[in-house]
Amino acid sequence: MPLLLIALAVLALLILMIVFRLNAFLALILVALGLGIAEGMPVKDAITSVQNGIGSTLGSIALIIGSGSMLGTLISDSGAAQRISLSLIKKFGIRHIQWAMILTGFVVGLPMFYNAGFILLIPLVFSIAASTGLPLLYVGIPMAAALSVTHGYLPPHPGPTSIAVIYKADMGLTLIYGVIVAIPSIIIAGPIFTRFLTKYKASPPAGLAPPRIFTDEEMPGYGVSFFTAVFPVVLMAVATLANAALPPESVLRKTLDFVGDPAIALLLSVLLAIYTLGLSRGRKMDDLMSLLTGSVSSIAMIMLIIGGGGALKQVLVDSGVGDYITALVRDLSLSPLVLAWSIAALLRVCLGSATVAAITTAGITLPMIATGVSPELMVLSTGAGSLMFSHVNDPGFWMFKEYFSLSIPDTIATWSIMETLVSVIGLLGVLGLNAFIG
C-alpha cells in the first residue's frame, strides 16, 4: 500500500505540472500534504512535517545556493568568464578547439547555473565557429555537455547540493567522485558524439541581440579569473583530502574542515571575488552590492522548489514510508544506485526539470542509504538520472533549439541524445566507481 501511494503521489505531481501547468513548488507542497494525509498522518502533523522539511532543507543549502549565485554573477559581469574562455581557446588552438570548449564549459559551469552559463558562452561559440569555419554543433556540443554535467553531478549546483544534503553525503567527496565520473561522460557526449552529427546544420538565430563583449582592458587577467572561479572547488577538495590524510586532532585538518565546508568555501569565494573582480578593478562597493542583490532575487523560485522537494522527503520519512522501503529494498537484487538512477530518469522525462527530478528521487530513495550504499555515489546516480533525455517539456531543450536554429527532430537527435549519453555514461561511471571503492 505505501508504494501504491507513492506511485499515485508521483502521478499526481506529473498531472499537476504537465496537465494543469501548476508551478513546481505549489505542486510539490500539495502532493506532500496529500501523501501525508493519505498515509494516515493527522492534518496538523502533515503540515508540521512539510514545514520541517522545507526548513531543514533550505537551512542546509540556502547559503550555498545564494553564495553560488553571487559568485557566478560576479564572474560573468566582470568579464572573467570571457577571459577564461578566450585564454583557453588561445592556448589550445583551433585544432583542439573542442577541448578548449570543454574546459571553458567546465570551469565557467562550476559556479554558475546552467542557463546562465549557456547564455554567457553561446556568443563565444558563435564567434569561434564563424572565425574558424567549423560547424556550429562541433563547437557548441562539447560546451553544452560540460555545462550539463557540472549542473547535474557537481556541488554547489542546486540539484546535486540538495540531494547531497538529503542523503547526508560528504560534499567534498561527492565533488571528487563527480569529477572522476564527469570526465568520460563529457568526452563521449562531447567530442566523440559530434563526429556523428555532420549532417545536422545549425546556425545562429536571426536578429540575435548582440551580447556585451568586453574589451581586453575591461577584463581581469586570466590568472585571477581562473583562480577566483575554481577557488571554492579547491577549498572543498583540499578539505576532503585532509580528512583522509590527517589525524582528527590535527589543527590543520580542523582549519581545512572549516574553510572547506561548502557554505564557508562559497562565502569566502564571494568575498574574494568582490575584491579580485570588483574593488581591485575600481568598481564601487554600492554597485557590487546592487549586482549581488539582483543575483539572489533571480533564484528565489529555485530555492522554493528545492524546499518543496525537502517537504516531500520529510513526509515520506515522518509517515513511516521510509522504514517500509528500507525493509523492501533489502530483499531486492537491484542495486540502489540503478534504482535511484531509474526513478530520477523517469521523473526527468516526465517532468522536464532536472532539479525537481533529483530532489523528488532523493526523498523516495533516502531509506536505501541504510542498506550500506555510498551516499556520495547515490548523489551521482540520482544526478545522472536527472539529466536523462531532455525533450519538449524542458526549457533547456528549447533554449538549445532556438539558439542553434534547429528543427524539433534535429534538436532531439542532437541535444536530447547528448543528454541521454551524459546520463547513461554517468550511471556506468558510478557503477564502475562503486566496484572499485566497494
C-alpha positions in Angstrom: 0.0 0.0 0.0 2.7 2.6 0.8 4.3 2.0 -2.6 1.0 2.4 -4.3 0.5 5.7 -2.5 4.0 6.9 -3.6 3.2 6.0 -7.2 -0.1 7.9 -7.0 1.7 10.9 -5.5 4.2 10.9 -8.3 1.4 10.6 -10.8 -0.4 13.5 -9.2 2.8 15.5 -9.4 3.0 14.8 -13.1 -0.6 15.7 -13.7 -0.4 19.0 -11.7 2.7 20.1 -13.5 2.1 18.8 -17.1 -1.7 18.9 -17.5 -2.6 21.8 -15.2 0.8 23.7 -15.7 1.0 24.3 -11.9 4.2 25.8 -10.5 6.6 23.1 -9.3 6.8 24.4 -5.8 3.0 24.5 -5.4 2.7 21.0 -6.9 5.3 19.6 -4.5 3.6 21.1 -1.4 0.1 19.9 -2.4 1.4 16.4 -3.2 3.4 16.3 0.1 0.4 17.2 2.1 -1.9 14.8 0.2 0.6 12.0 0.6 1.0 12.6 4.4 -2.8 12.6 4.9 -3.3 9.5 2.7 -0.6 7.7 4.8 -2.7 8.3 7.9 -0.9 11.3 9.4 -3.2 13.8 11.2 -3.6 17.0 9.2 -1.6 19.0 11.8 1.3 16.5 11.7 1.3 16.6 7.9 1.6 20.4 7.9 4.3 20.3 10.6 6.2 17.7 8.5 6.0 19.9 5.4 7.3 22.9 7.4 10.1 20.9 8.9 11.1 19.5 5.6 11.3 23.0 4.0 13.1 24.5 6.9 15.7 21.7 7.2 16.4 21.6 3.5 16.7 25.3 2.9 18.5 25.8 6.2 21.3 23.5 4.9 21.7 24.8 1.4 20.3 28.4 1.3 23.8 29.9 2.0 25.4 27.5 -0.6 23.0 28.4 -3.4 22.8 32.1 -2.6 26.6 32.4 -2.5 27.0 30.3 -5.6 24.6 32.6 -7.5 26.5 35.7 -6.3 29.9 34.2 -7.4 28.5 33.3 -10.8 27.2 36.8 -11.3 30.5 38.4 -10.3 32.4 36.1 -12.7 30.0 36.9 -15.6 29.6 40.6 -15.0 33.3 41.3 -14.6 34.3 39.7 -17.8 36.2 37.0 -16.0 34.3 34.2 -17.8 35.1 35.7 -21.1 38.7 36.0 -20.2 38.9 32.3 -19.1 37.2 31.3 -22.4 39.4 33.3 -24.7 42.6 32.3 -22.9 41.8 28.6 -23.0 41.0 28.8 -26.7 44.2 30.7 -27.4 46.2 28.1 -25.5 44.6 25.1 -27.2 44.4 26.4 -30.8 41.9 25.7 -33.5 42.9 22.0 -33.8 42.0 21.3 -30.3 39.1 23.8 -30.0 36.7 21.2 -28.6 38.9 20.5 -25.6 39.1 24.3 -25.0 35.3 24.4 -25.1 35.0 21.5 -22.6 37.3 23.2 -20.2 35.6 26.5 -20.7 32.2 25.0 -20.0 33.5 23.1 -17.0 35.3 26.0 -15.3 32.5 28.5 -16.1 29.8 26.0 -15.2 31.1 25.1 -11.8 30.0 28.3 -10.0 27.1 29.2 -12.4 23.6 27.8 -13.1 23.2 26.0 -16.5 21.0 28.6 -18.1 23.3 31.5 -17.1 26.4 29.6 -18.3 24.8 28.8 -21.6 23.6 32.4 -22.3 27.1 33.6 -21.3 29.1 31.2 -23.5 26.8 30.9 -26.6 28.1 34.2 -28.2 31.6 32.8 -27.9 30.5 29.6 -29.6 29.1 31.7 -32.5 32.2 33.8 -32.7 34.6 30.8 -32.8 32.5 28.9 -35.4 32.3 32.0 -37.6 36.0 32.8 -37.4 37.3 29.2 -37.9 34.7 27.9 -40.3 34.0 25.0 -38.1 30.4 23.6 -37.8 28.4 25.3 -35.0 27.5 22.0 -33.4 31.1 20.8 -33.5 32.0 23.8 -31.3 28.8 24.0 -29.2 28.0 20.4 -28.2 31.2 20.0 -26.1 30.5 23.2 -24.3 26.9 22.2 -23.6 27.9 18.7 -22.4 30.4 20.2 -19.9 27.8 22.7 -18.6 25.2 19.9 -18.3 27.5 17.6 -16.4 28.5 20.3 -13.9 24.8 21.1 -13.4 23.8 17.6 -12.8 26.7 16.0 -11.0 28.6 18.5 -9.0 28.0 20.7 -6.0 27.4 23.6 -5.5 24.7 23.4 -8.1 21.1 23.2 -6.6 20.3 19.7 -7.6 23.5 17.9 -6.5 23.7 20.1 -3.4 20.2 19.5 -2.3 20.3 15.7 -2.8 23.7 15.6 -1.1 22.1 17.2 1.9 19.2 14.8 1.8 21.5 11.7 1.5 23.9 13.3 4.1 26.7 12.8 1.7 30.1 14.4 2.1 30.2 17.4 -0.3 33.9 17.3 -1.0 34.0 13.5 -1.6 30.9 13.9 -3.9 32.8 16.6 -5.8 35.9 14.4 -6.2 33.9 11.3 -7.3 31.8 13.6 -9.5 34.8 14.9 -11.4 36.0 11.3 -12.0 32.7 10.3 -13.4 32.3 13.6 -15.3 35.4 13.2 -17.4 34.4 10.2 -19.6 30.8 11.5 -19.7 31.8 14.8 -21.2 34.4 13.3 -23.6 31.9 10.8 -25.1 28.9 13.1 -25.1 31.0 16.0 -26.5 33.9 15.5 -29.0 33.1 11.8 -29.8 29.4 12.4 -30.2 29.9 15.3 -32.6 31.6 13.0 -35.1 28.1 11.6 -35.8 26.4 15.0 -36.3 27.9 16.1 -39.6 24.6 16.0 -41.4 22.9 18.4 -39.0 23.3 22.1 -39.9 22.9 24.7 -37.2 23.2 28.5 -37.4 22.9 31.5 -35.1 19.3 32.8 -34.7 18.4 35.7 -37.0 18.2 39.1 -35.2 20.0 37.8 -32.1 20.6 40.8 -29.8 24.4 41.3 -29.6 25.6 40.4 -26.1 28.1 42.6 -24.2 31.6 41.8 -25.4 34.3 43.0 -23.1 37.5 44.7 -24.4 40.8 43.4 -23.3 41.3 46.3 -21.0 37.9 45.7 -19.3 38.6 42.0 -18.5 40.6 40.9 -15.5 43.7 38.8 -16.1 43.5 35.0 -16.8 45.2 34.0 -13.6 43.0 35.9 -11.2 39.9 35.0 -13.2 40.6 31.3 -13.2 41.7 31.3 -9.6 38.6 33.0 -8.4 36.3 30.7 -10.4 37.8 27.5 -9.0 38.6 28.7 -5.5 35.6 27.1 -3.8 36.2 23.8 -5.6 39.9 23.8 -4.4 38.8 24.5 -0.8 36.3 21.7 -0.7 38.7 19.2 -2.4 41.6 20.1 -0.1 39.4 19.6 3.0 38.3 16.2 1.8 41.9 15.1 1.1 43.0 16.4 4.5 40.3 14.3 6.2 41.8 11.3 4.6 45.4 12.1 5.3 45.5 13.9 8.7 44.5 12.7 12.2 41.2 14.0 13.6 43.0 16.0 16.3 45.2 17.9 13.8 44.7 21.7 13.9 45.4 21.9 10.2 42.6 19.4 9.5 40.2 21.3 11.7 41.0 24.5 9.9 40.7 23.0 6.5 37.4 21.4 7.5 36.1 24.8 8.4 37.2 26.6 5.2 36.3 23.6 3.1 32.7 23.4 4.2 30.7 24.2 1.1 28.9 27.1 2.7 32.1 28.7 4.0 34.0 27.9 0.9 31.5 29.7 -1.3 31.1 32.6 1.2 34.9 33.1 1.2 34.9 32.9 -2.6 32.3 35.6 -2.9 34.4 37.8 -0.6 37.4 37.1 -2.7 35.6 37.8 -6.0 34.2 41.1 -4.6 37.9 42.2 -4.2 39.6 40.5 -7.2 36.9 41.1 -9.8 35.4 44.3 -8.3 37.1 46.6 -5.9 40.6 46.0 -7.2 39.4 47.0 -10.7 37.9 50.3 -9.5 34.3 49.2 -9.1 32.3 50.8 -6.2 31.0 48.7 -3.3 27.4 50.1 -3.8 27.4 48.9 -7.4 28.7 45.5 -6.5 26.2 45.0 -3.7 23.3 46.0 -6.1 24.6 43.4 -8.5 24.6 40.7 -5.8 21.1 41.6 -4.7 19.8 41.1 -8.2 21.6 37.7 -8.5 19.9 36.4 -5.4 16.4 37.6 -6.3 16.7 35.7 -9.6 17.0 32.3 -7.8 14.1 32.7 -5.4 11.8 30.2 -7.2 14.6 27.7 -7.5 15.0 27.9 -3.7 11.3 27.3 -3.2 11.3 24.3 -5.5 14.1 22.7 -3.6 12.3 23.5 -0.3 9.2 21.7 -1.8 11.3 18.7 -2.5 12.5 18.7 1.0 8.9 18.8 2.2 8.0 15.7 0.2 11.1 13.9 1.6 10.2 14.7 5.2 6.6 13.5 4.7 7.9 10.2 3.4 10.2 9.9 6.4 7.6 11.0 9.1 4.8 8.9 7.7 6.8 5.7 8.1 7.1 5.0 4.4 10.9 5.2 4.7 11.0 2.2 7.0 8.8 0.2 4.7 11.0 1.0 1.7 14.1 0.1 3.7 12.7 -3.3 4.5 11.6 -3.9 1.0 14.9 -2.8 -0.7 16.9 -5.2 1.5 15.2 -8.1 -0.3 15.7 -6.7 -3.8 18.6 -7.8 -6.0 18.5 -4.5 -8.0 21.3 -2.1 -7.0 20.1 1.0 -5.1 22.3 3.0 -7.5 20.5 1.7 -10.5 17.1 2.1 -8.9 17.8 5.8 -7.9 19.0 6.5 -11.5 15.9 4.8 -13.0 13.5 6.8 -10.8 15.2 10.1 -11.5 15.4 9.3 -15.2 11.6 8.6 -15.3 10.8 11.8 -13.5 13.1 13.8 -15.7 11.5 12.5 -18.9 8.0 13.2 -17.4 8.6 16.5 -15.7 11.4 18.1 -17.6 13.1 19.7 -14.6 16.4 18.0 -13.6 16.3 19.7 -10.2 12.7 18.5 -9.4 13.5 15.0 -10.6 16.6 14.8 -8.5 15.2 16.1 -5.2 12.0 14.0 -5.6 14.0 10.9 -6.2 16.2 11.6 -3.2 13.1 11.8 -1.0 11.9 8.4 -2.3 15.2 6.6 -2.2 16.7 8.0 1.0 15.9 4.8 3.0 18.2 2.9 0.6 21.2 4.6 2.3 20.6 2.3 5.2 21.5 -0.7 3.0 25.1 0.4 3.1 25.4 2.1 -0.3 27.7 5.1 -0.6 25.7 8.3 -0.2 28.1 10.1 -2.4 27.5 7.6 -5.2 23.8 7.9 -4.6 24.1 11.6 -5.2 25.8 11.0 -8.5 23.5 8.2 -9.7 20.5 10.4 -8.9 22.1 13.4 -10.6 22.9 11.4 -13.7 19.4 10.1 -13.9 18.0 13.6 -13.6 19.7 14.5 -16.9 18.1 11.8 -19.0 16.6 12.6 -22.4 15.7 16.3 -22.2 12.8 17.0 -24.6 10.0 19.4 -25.2 9.0 19.8 -21.6 12.4 21.0 -20.6 13.3 24.8 -21.1 16.9 23.7 -21.8 15.6 21.9 -24.9 14.0 25.0 -26.3 17.0 27.2 -25.4 19.3 24.9 -27.4 16.8 24.6 -30.3 16.3 28.3 -30.7 20.0 29.4 -30.3 21.2 26.8 -32.8 18.2 27.3 -35.1 17.3 23.6 -35.3 14.0 21.8 -36.0 12.5 19.8 -33.2 13.6 16.4 -34.7 17.1 17.7 -35.2 17.2 19.0 -31.6 16.1 15.6 -30.3 18.8 14.0 -32.5 21.5 16.3 -31.1 20.6 17.9 -27.7 18.4 15.1 -26.4 20.7 12.3 -27.4 23.7 14.2 -25.9 21.8 14.5 -22.6 21.0 10.8 -22.7 24.6 9.9 -23.2 25.6 12.1 -20.3 23.0 10.3 -18.1 23.8 6.7 -19.2 27.6 7.1 -19.1 27.2 8.8 -15.7 25.4 5.7 -14.4 28.1 3.4 -15.8 30.8 5.5 -14.3 29.1 5.4 -10.9 28.7 1.6 -11.1 32.4 1.3 -12.1 33.5 3.5 -9.2 31.3 1.6 -6.8 33.0 -1.7 -7.8 36.4 0.0 -7.3 35.8 1.6 -3.9 33.4 -1.1 -2.7 
